[in-house]
Amino acid sequence: MTPRTRTAKPAFSRLKLVPRSHQVRDQLEQAIGRGDYQPGDRLPSERELSEMFGVSRVSVREAIRGLEAVGLVEVRHGAGTMVVDPSQRASRDLSRWMKSNRGEVLELLRVRAALDELAGEEAAEHRSPKDLEAIREAHAAFVAASEKGRAELLAVLDLRFHLAVAVASGSDLLHNLLAELHHHLAESRAVFFKPPDRGQSSAREHAAILEAIERGDGAAAREATRAHIASVHEVMLSA
């Protein structure tokens, strides 16, 4: 018998253990961040989104709840899910929310600081060219939104930047932990980006993180991330 020719093994990518509802929410956030859906636009119906993503309506419903928590959409009876401008939320509502959730937010920020610092350090040491490009694109989008005064996009684009850094760390566990943690901090972002100059300050802090990662300087990336989260902490304390 003629020996069988051995073919190369297929290259598989490791699956990320992220709930489907989170993946739906993240893609919708990115679509809103890109401007595919503007304030006042109606998102596709629950049935349409279920078919588009190939997931159950339960997953779509949970994703919409997450977007509603961030303030990006509003579910209106008889009208559907509408894209809104979170900066238009009444100041008293944000203040009331922060007052009742301040302790939890500050505790989550302390945990986030430790994980984000580790992600920055690991990203500097393990990032691939593709990872770097993703971080650069996320940073450029954030800078553009801050310069144009697009406050309604900053929360989404800030999340995109930090998760791009987490992906670059090379650790699925670290990325998943930060994705979940950022989900719990979603509401606080509306408070954080309320000051008119906060977007530009964050853009400068993100730039320092990116530059350290580009140089492959783990210690500098960790320190730049620490300084950034410290400024976040100060804003939340004064909110």
N, C-alpha and C positions, 0 to 999 in steps of 0.2 A: 504493500500500500504506500501511496505517496504521502509523506508526512504533511499534515495541515500547516499552512503558513500562519504564523502567529501575528495577529494584528495588534496595533497599539491599543492600549486600554483607553476608554473614553475619559475625558477630563470632566469631572463633576465638581460643582461648587457646593460648599457646605451650606445647608439650609439654616437660616436664622430662625430661632424659636421666638417669633414675634406674633402675637394674636392677629388674626385676620382683620379684626375691627381696627386695630392700630395701623395696619398697612393701608386700609381704606382711608382712615382719617389723615394719615401722613400724605397720601397722594392728593387728597382734596385740599389739604392745607397748601401744598406746593402749587396746585392749580390756581388757588386764590392768590398766593404770593406772586405768581407770574403775571397775574392780571387777567387770566382766562375768564374769571368771574369777577365782575365789578360790584361795588355796593349797589344794592337794588336788584341785582340779577337773581333769578330763581335757579337753584340747583336742580339737576334731573330728579325725578321722583324716586321714592324708595325702591319701587319695582325696577325702574330703569337702572339705577345704580347697582342693584343686586345682579342684574343681567350683565352689566358692563364689567363688573369686577369678578363675577363668577362666585359670589359668596351668598350666604343666606341674608334674609332681610334683618335678622337679629343683629348680624355683624354690621350692617349698614346703619341700623338704628343706633347702635352703640357708638359708631364713628360720628354720627351727627350730633349725639349728645356731647361728645368730646369737643367738637367744633363750637357747639353752643356754649360750652363752659369757657372756652377761650374768648368768646365774644365775636367770633367771625361770622356766625350765622344766627338766624332767628327762625324758629319753627312757628309759622302762622297757620292757624286752623283755616282750612279751605283755600289757602294760597300757596302752601308748600314751604320749602326751606329757602329763606332769602339770605343773601350775603349782606352783612351790615358792617358799619364802621365802628369798631370797638371804642374809638376815641370819642364817639358821640354819647357814650354811656354817661348817665348823670353822675357827677362827682360824688354826690352823697351816697349813691349805691356802692361805689367802689370803696369809699371810706368806711361804710358800714360793714362791708365784706372783710376789709382788712382788719378792722377792729376785732371782729369775731374769730378771725383765722390767723392772727399775727403769730401766736406761739407756734402753731403747726408749721407755718411758712418758714419761720426763722430756723426751726429745727431741721426741716427739709433742706434748707439752704446750706446748713452746716454739713449735712451728708453729701449734698451735691458738690460742695467745694472740694471735699476729699476725692470724690470720684472724678470730677472734671480735671483736677490737678493731675491725677494719675493718668487720665486719658491724654492730656496734653503732653506729658512726659513720654508716654509710650508711643504716641503718634510721631513725635520727633525722632524716635529711635527705630520705628518699624514701618513708617509710611512708605507707600509705593508711589510711583509717578501718577497713577490714576487717583489715588487718595489725595495727593497734593492738589491735583486739578479740581477735585470736588470741593475741597476746602476753599481754594481760591475763588471758584465760581460762587460759592455761598457767601463769601466775604464781599465780593464785588456787588452782588445783588443787595446785600444789606447796606452797603455804602450808598448805592444809588437811591435806595428807598429813603435813607436818612437825609440825603442831600435834597431830595425832592419834597421832603416833608410828608412822606407817605407813612404816617404814624400807624395806620391800620395794618400795615404789612410787617412792621418791625418785629412783632412777637413771633410770627411764623418764620421769618428769615433768621432771627436769632436762634431759634430752635434748629433750623436747618444747618447753621454754622456749627453749633456745638455737637450735633449728632454726626456731622461729617468728620469732626475731629475724633469722636468716639469710634467711628468705623475705621479710621486710619490707625487706631491703636492696635488693631489686629486681634482684639479680644471680643468675641461674640457676647460673652457674659457681661463685660463692661458696657458694651453698647446697649444690650437689652436692659440692664439695670438703669442706665441713664435715660433711656427712652421712657421707661416706666416712671422714673422720678420726675422727668420733665412734664409728663402727662399730669401728675399730681400738682405741679407748680403752674399749670397753664393759666389759671385764673389770676395768679399774682403778676403775670406779665403785663396785664392791662394796667395794673397799678404802676409797675416799674417804668413803663414807657410813657407815662403821663407827662412828666416834666419835658418841656419842649426841646431841651438840649440833650436829653438822655441818649437819643439815637446816635448823635455824632460822637459822644463820649464813648459809647459802646463800640462804635466803629474803630476808634483809635485803639481801644483795648484789644479788640479782635485782631487788629493789624499786628500788634506786638506778639500775640500768640502765634499768628501765622508765620511771621518772620522767624521766630525761634524754631518752629517746626521745619521750615524750609532749610534752616542751617543745620538741622539735626541736633540741636542743643536741647537735650531733655531737661536739664536743670533750669534753663531760661524759660522754656515752655511752661514748666510747672510754676515758676515764679510769676510769669505773665498772667497765667490763669488764676493764680491766687489773688493777684492784685485786682483782676477783673471781678471775681466773685465778691471780694471785699467791698468794692464799690456798689455792687448789687445789694449787699447786706446793708450798707449805709442808707441807700435810697429807701429800702423797705422799712428800715427803722424810723425814718422820718415821714413815711407815708401817712 
